[in-house]
């Protein structure tokens, strides 16, 4: 999948979302991912849902004769007209502190020893994070009758949005959801549509949590590419244990991280390099709105509708299009398969080899991770690495004919070379 995260607070109203679809399609993305669009509580945090069945009014056209559901369905239809799919984020772990469910089902919440409803908190990389505007749902309730009705509520909610036409869900903080509930959600959603997509949100999860989610039946998890230093072995170790179980989504940035354009002071070579490496190392790629023009706004800090902030000084659209086409054209880059890290004398050079699942395709990806200066590269025998003397250059810039096993180049700042062979 090639996923474009249409973060709603910066994307505008639903009518604005529709206006953006052609540009997204022109970059050859095939999935739109929407963060929560439910009616929010007093904090205006989109991750603080007050009513799961209502779409927040800030996204709606107040003068439209169409209902909120009809306005959202119109957007879904426009996505489908462009041969794309839509994934909506589903929250089952918590609600806003002023949620409607607090009045109708107080028994669904988790209470502390003083009889007070607990604020929602998670262990994020061994650090306890608590949100003052969120209340924790007790999906592990000891009363089986209460738990049965609670789980049915979540399943009915997911089916409601599936019936509106969405093609998938991203299950928020999935590793904090009981695995039996994850399985029931997966089974219920796929019962109607076997192609329905379930992405498990595993950011902040332990590796064992990721294994549990894969075994529970989610289709996709997020890789930790964003936090990898391109040297440590843990990334590839995780990949090898998961590649037969689940597909992985990599990203150069997301709505919760610092933007690449901010970190690298709008260095376009850095943005290009991080995009193509994320795209070619796993089966799926995702970017948030604005990456294509070097947006610097940290999306998770927004509280209100601020479409005027969707600006930037870079133009990566054409580059992203060509990378996405490469993923479509070369099967090896659209599946999970064997990855081999290739150590280099120059510490600024990162290289890896991929071998397709059927063993017929092989690719060598080489990157200069210095985004300011050129770096020297020397490989004695690329024919040996790629197990063939019929090697073609798939690099997006400065393609050349491969005539020798000896590969020596001075790579420009951030330059990425892609060499490929097929039996």
N, C-alpha and C positions, 0 to 999 in steps of 0.2 A: 504494500500500500504506500501511496505517496500522499501524506496527510497535511492539510492546511488547517491550522487551528484558528478559527474565526472567533477570537476573544470578544464577547459581545459588548463589553463596556467601551471598547475603542472602535468597534465595528459600527456602532450606531443602532438605529432602529431596524426592524425586520426589512423594511423597504430598502434600507441602505445595504443590508446583507445581500439582497438580490442583485443590487447594482454592482457588487464586487465579484459576482460569480464568474463573469466572462474573463476577467483578468486572472482569476485563480485557475480557471480551465486553460487559459492560454499558457500558463506555466506547466501544464500537463499534470496537475494534481488530480487525484481520483476520489479522494475522501475529504469531506468537510467535518471537522471536529468542533462541536460547540460546548463550551463550558456551561455550567448550570444557568438556566434562564428562568427558573422558578421565581414566584413572588418572594421577595426577600423580607427579612425582618427590619427592625428599626436601624440596625447598623449599616444597612445597604450593602453588606458583604454578599457577593453572589454565592458564596459557599455557606450562607446562613439562610436556608430556605424556611419560609413561614408557611407557605402552602404549595405543596408539590404539584397540584393539579392546575394551578393558575400560572400563566406566563406573566412575568413582571411587566407592569404597565409602561415602564420606561422604554420598552422595545416596541410598543404597539402604536399604531396610527389611531389617535383618539377620534378622528373624523371618519374612519372607515365604518361601513355598514357590516363588515365581516366580524365575526366573533374572534377572540384571541386565538382559539384553536384553529379557526379557518385561516387566519393570517399566518400562523406558523405552518399550516399545511400547504399554503401557497408557496412559502419558501422551500419546503421539502420538494414540492412538485418542480420548482425551478431548478433545484439541484439535480433532480432525476432527469430533467429535460437535457441537461448537459452531460449526461452519462456519468454522473458522480454519485457518491453515496454520502449519507450523513450519519454521524455518530454523535450521540448526546450523552453528556455526563450524568450519571445516576448516583445520587447520594442515599445511602441507607444507614449510615453510622451516626448521624446527628441531625439536629434541626436548629433553627434559630431559637434564641432564648424566649422569644414571644410567638412561637409557632402555634398554629391552630391545633396541632396534635396534642399540645400540652393541656388543652381544655377538654378534648374529647377522649384522649387515652393517656392520662398521666401514668398509668401502670406500665407503659412501654419504655419508660425512661430508667436510667440507672441512678440509684440513690446511694449516698454515703452513710456512714454510721450515725450521723445526726439527723437522718431523715430528709436531707436536702438533695435535690437533683444535682448530679455531678456535671460540672463543666466538661466539655469535650476536650480530651487530650490524647496525644499519641507520643510514642517513643520514636523520634526522628533521628536515626543514626545515634542511638543511645542517649539522646537528649530529650527530656520530657518537655513537650510543648503544649500549653493550655490556651484555649480561646475563651475569652470572657463573654463573647456573644453567641456561643454555641452550647447546646445541651446534648449529653450523650444518650443515645438509644441503647437499650439493653437487649441486643440480639441474642445474648446467651441466657435469657431469662430462665430461671429454674422452674417456673410454672409452665408446664407443657401446653396448657390451653391458651395462656396468654401468648406464649411464643408462637404457637400455630397461627393465631390471628395476626400477629405482628408480621411474621414472614409472608403470610398471604397478602398483607397490605403492600409489601414491597414488590411482590411478584405481580399483583394487579396493576401497580403503578408502572412497572416496566412494560407490561403488556399494553397499557393505555397508550404509551408513546410509540410502541411498535405498531399499534393499530392506526396511529396518526400518520405513519409512513416512514419512521426512521429506520435505518439499516443496521444500526448497532448501538451499543452503549460502551462508555468507558466507566467502569465501576470504581467510583472514588474510594481511595484508601482501601482497596480490595483486600489487602493483607490483614486488615482489622475486622473483616467480616467473617463470621463462621463459615468454614469451608463447605459445610452441608448446605448452607443458604446459597453460597456461590453456585454449587452444583444445581440446586433447584432453579435458580435464576437462569442459568445456562440452558438447562433442559427445557424449561417453559418457553423461553424465547426462541429456541431452535425448533421447538415442536411445530411452530407455525411456518418458520422459514429456516431451513437448514443452513442457509448462507448468512444468517444473521451474525454480526460481528460482536464479539465480547472481548474488550480490552480490560485487563486487570491493572489497576493503578498500583504499581509496586514501588514507587519512588519513596525511599526511606525504609523499605522492607529489608529484612535479612535475606540471605541466600536461601535458607530453609523455607522462608515465607514464599519466595518465588517458586520453589519446587512444589509447595502445597498448591499454589494457584494454578500452576501448569497441570497438576494432577486433577484439579477440580474441573478442568475443562475449558479454561479461558483460551481464546485463540491467540492473543498477543500479550506480551509484556513489554515494558520499556527497558532498554539496555542502559548501562551506566556510562556510555560513551562520553557524555558531557563531562564527567568527572575523572576520566581516564587520563593518565599522563603519557600514554603511548609507549610505556615501557613496562609497567608492573604486570605481573603474570595473571593477577586475579581476574582481569577482564576476559582473557581467553579461557581461563579455567571455568568461569561461569558459563561462557558461551558453549563450551564442549559438553557440559552437563545438561544444558537446556535445549540444544539445537535439534534434538530428536523429539522434543516434547511440545515446543511452543515456538511461535515466530516472535521476532524481536523488532522493536521500533527504536531507532536511534535519532538523536536530535542535536543540533549545535547549540540550541537554547530552547527554553520553553517559557510559559507564562510565569513561572516561579523563580526563574534564574536571572542573573545579570545578562544583558544583551551583549552579543559579540561586538556590535558597533560601539558600544560604550566601553567595553574592556580594552579594545584595540584601537580606540580613537578613530573610528570610521575608516580603518585600513581595509579597503575592499579585498585585498589579497587574503587577509585573514578570514573574512566572511566566506569567500569562495572556497578556500581550502577546507574549512570546517564543514561546509555544506557537502562537498563532494565526498569527503571522508566518511561522514555520517551516513550518506546515501549508499556508499559502496561496501560498507563493512557489515551491514545487516540487511534483512529482507525488506524492511520498511523504514521510511524517513518521515520526519515531521518537523514543521517549523510553525511558529506563531505568526499571526498577522504582523506585518511590518518588517520582518527579517529581510524581505526582498528589496527594501529601500533603506536599510540601515537604521531602523527605528531604535531609539535609546531608552524608551520608557519601560520601566519595570512594571509589567502588567498587573502583578498581584498587589500592587500598592494603590490601584485605582478603586474608587468607591462609587463614583457616579459615572454617567454617560459622558465620555469625553472624546468624541470622534475627531475633534480638531487636533488631537495629539498623534494621530496616525500619519506621521511625517518622517522624512529622513532624507539624507543627502546622497545616498548610493542608488545604483540601479543594477540589481542582480537578476532581473526577470529573465533575460535572455540566457544567462548562464544557468540558472535553475532549470529552465526549459530543457536545455541540452543534457544536463545531468539526469533529469527525469526520463528523457527519451532513452538515454543509455541504459537506465534500469529496465525499461520496457523491452529494449532490443536484445539485451544480453541476459539470458535466463539465470545465469550464475549469480547475478546481482539481485535477483528477486526471490531468493530462497535462502534458508539457513543451511550452511554447509561448512566444510573444513576451512579454518583460517590458520595460517602459519605466520608468526612474526619473524621477520628477517633482520637480524642485528646488523648495524652498519658502523663503519669506522667513524663516520661523521655523526656526532650526536644530534645534529640538526635535521638529519635525514631519517624519515620514518618509512618503513616498507613492510608490506604484508602480501601474502599469496593466498588466493582462494581457489578451491577446487570444487567443481559442481558435484552434486549428489550422485550423478550418474558417471562421474569421473571423466567425462568427455570434454569438459571446458576447464580452462585454467586462466587465472588473471594475476598479474603482478601490479600492485599499486604502490607508487613511490611519491613521497611528498617532502617538500622543503618546509619545515615547520618554523623557519625563520622568516618572518613577514616583512623584514626590513632589508635584509641583504641576501645576495646570491650565495649558493652553497655548492660545493663540488661533490659530485657523485661518481663512484666507480663500482661497477659490478663485472666480475671476471667472465661470467658465463650465464647469461639469461636464458640460453637454450636449455641448460641443465636445470635451472630453476623452474622453467615452464614445461620441461619435458618434451620439447619440440623445437625444430628449427624453422617452423612456419609461424612466425610471430607478427602480429599486426599492432599498430599503434592506434589506440582508441582515445588518446588524450584529447581534451576538448580544445586545446590551443597548441599551435605549432606542431601538428602531426608530422611524422617523418617515416620514411621507409626503413624497416629494420633489416640490415644486411649482414650483421655480424653478431656473434655471441657476446662480444665484448661491448659493454654499454658504459659509456663515459659521457657525462654531461655536466654543465654548470646550470643548476636549476635557479630560475628567477625566484624572487621572494614569494613564498606561498605556492609555488608551482607544483602541480600534481600531474604525474605521468601515469597512464593506464596502458599496460601491455597485455595482449590477450592471444590465446590460441584455442582452437577447437579441433578435435580429432575428426 
